Amino acid sequence: MLRTAVVSSPFRRITVVGLALVMITLGSLFALRPHAAKAGLAWCASDPVISVNGKLISVTINIPAERVRDVEKAQVVFHVPVNVDARVVFVDQRWFPETARIVKDQPYWDGNRSLKVPVEVFVESEARYPFAIGIAVADQASAYTWYDAITDKTFTFDTYGFVAKR
């Protein structure tokens, strides 16, 4: 009986270890971004994700951990053009009740310019006074944008489903 042994190349092991180290380093850099933690607060985040013509937009609502119990609900409204395909992909309700709604009330989009999606965020709280929250946006135009907002007031901003065709 003939036996064969499989010997893995040391270069393959180095490549796998190197790739793992690169992934860990990139993950650490992303986790340690300066705007990921504001003023030393611990945040509880919840996000709806929508798809607009197949491109994702994520709006993450960040609530200070000690204030999560004060949140009654969060509402995110996405305003899209009447002729785009838009749908809610995911709504995270792990920390507080949240709804995401798509309203087709923007002008016809011709496909030759950036697709602007106005967004309204409203976080209703039981707290005696409004408190600071953060809103992080991940879309196709910018990898990550942070906005400072407060509860009990509607906060509006523009995000982009994707950039114009070339």
C-alpha positions, 0 to 999 in steps of 0.5 A: 500500500502506497501512502502519500502525505500532503505537505502544506507550503510554508508560503501558504501558511504565511499568506493566511497568517498575513491575511488574518493580521491585515484583517485584524489590523483593519478591524481594529482601525475601524473600531478605533475611529475617533468619531465612533465614541463621542466624549467617552460615552457608551452608545447603544445603536440601532439602525434601519437599512434600506435598498434604493435601486439595489444600493444600501443606505444605513442610518444608525441611531446612537443613544447613550447607554444610560438613556436607552430606557428613556427612548419610547420610539425612533422613526426614520423616514426616507424620501425617494423619487417616485420612479426608483425601486426602494424597500426596507431591508432591515430594522434593528429593534434590539435596544428600542422600538424603531420604524423605517418608512419610505415615502415616494415624494421626490421628483422623477430621477433621470439616472444621470445625477446623484440620487439624493435621499432626504432623511428625517429622524425623530427619537421620542423620549420619556425624559423630562428634558431632551438629550443628545444622540448621534446619527451615523450614516453609511451610504454610497457617497461617503463611507461614514458621516456622523451627525449630532442631534437631540431627542424630541426634535426632527433631524433632517439630512441628505444621503445618497443611494449611489453616484451618477452613472459615468 
